Amino acid sequence: MKRLGILILSCIIASGCAKKYIEMDIISSYNISSDNWYELNISIIVDENIASNKDVCSKEIIQHIIDNDFHSTRFSFDTNGYPNKVTVDIFTSEKNIQAGKKAYSFEYVTKFNTENIEMQNNIKDNPEEFKIQYE
């Protein structure tokens, strides 16, 4: 019986039926900046199991941005500082990327400081002023 289980598992793995884990990484990014405002817009690929818990996944993405530790992309926060707003589209497979089928999207936002436009919140220095809004 044990051999049968091992044989079945081997056949599944060999046939490609076993699902491959997708490591979180950036697919694309662009930013919009002005004198006192910097918005970062990114598309991310992430494993479906991680994306299924939106809150945990979204917080992990924001932490990766702050830590600037994505595998394929390094941001130049020394130029514009840390973002004042982040918009993220999440995909769970290459097939979904090609089809434009997002798992979900969110924005990490804060209020614009109209009293002192030179002093805006950013995601690193003022995280308590930000909230996640799902689209």
WOWO-V92072 format. One record per pair of residues at least 24 apart in sequence whose C-alpha atoms are under 7 Angstrom apart, sorted by the first residue. I is the first residue (numbers start at 0). J is the second residue. D is the distance in Angstrom with one decimal. If there is no record, write none. Layout:
# WOWO-V92072
[[I & J & D] [I & J & D]]
This chain:
# WOWO-V92072
[[20 & 46 & 6.1] [21 & 45 & 5.8] [21 & 46 & 4.6] [22 & 46 & 6.3] [24 & 69 & 5.9] [24 & 70 & 6.3] [24 & 71 & 6.8] [25 & 69 & 6.9] [25 & 71 & 6.7] [25 & 72 & 6.8] [35 & 117 & 5.9] [36 & 83 & 6.2] [37 & 79 & 6.8] [37 & 82 & 5.0] [37 & 83 & 5.4] [37 & 84 & 6.8] [38 & 82 & 5.4] [38 & 83 & 5.8] [38 & 84 & 4.8] [38 & 85 & 5.8] [39 & 82 & 6.1] [39 & 84 & 6.4] [39 & 85 & 4.8] [39 & 86 & 6.3] [40 & 85 & 5.8] [40 & 86 & 4.7] [40 & 87 & 6.0] [41 & 86 & 6.3] [41 & 87 & 5.0] [41 & 88 & 6.5] [42 & 87 & 5.7] [42 & 88 & 4.7] [42 & 89 & 5.9] [43 & 88 & 6.2] [43 & 89 & 4.9] [43 & 90 & 6.1] [44 & 89 & 5.9] [44 & 90 & 4.8] [44 & 91 & 5.5] [44 & 92 & 6.7] [45 & 89 & 7.0] [45 & 90 & 6.3] [45 & 91 & 5.2] [46 & 91 & 5.5] [47 & 91 & 5.2] [65 & 123 & 6.1] [81 & 121 & 5.6] [81 & 122 & 6.2] [81 & 123 & 6.4] [82 & 121 & 5.4] [82 & 122 & 6.0] [83 & 120 & 5.9] [83 & 121 & 4.4] [83 & 122 & 6.2] [84 & 108 & 5.0] [84 & 109 & 6.9] [104 & 133 & 6.0] [104 & 134 & 5.5] [105 & 131 & 6.5] [105 & 132 & 5.5] [105 & 133 & 4.3] [105 & 134 & 5.6] [106 & 131 & 5.7] [106 & 132 & 5.2] [106 & 133 & 6.5] [107 & 131 & 4.6] [107 & 132 & 6.4]]
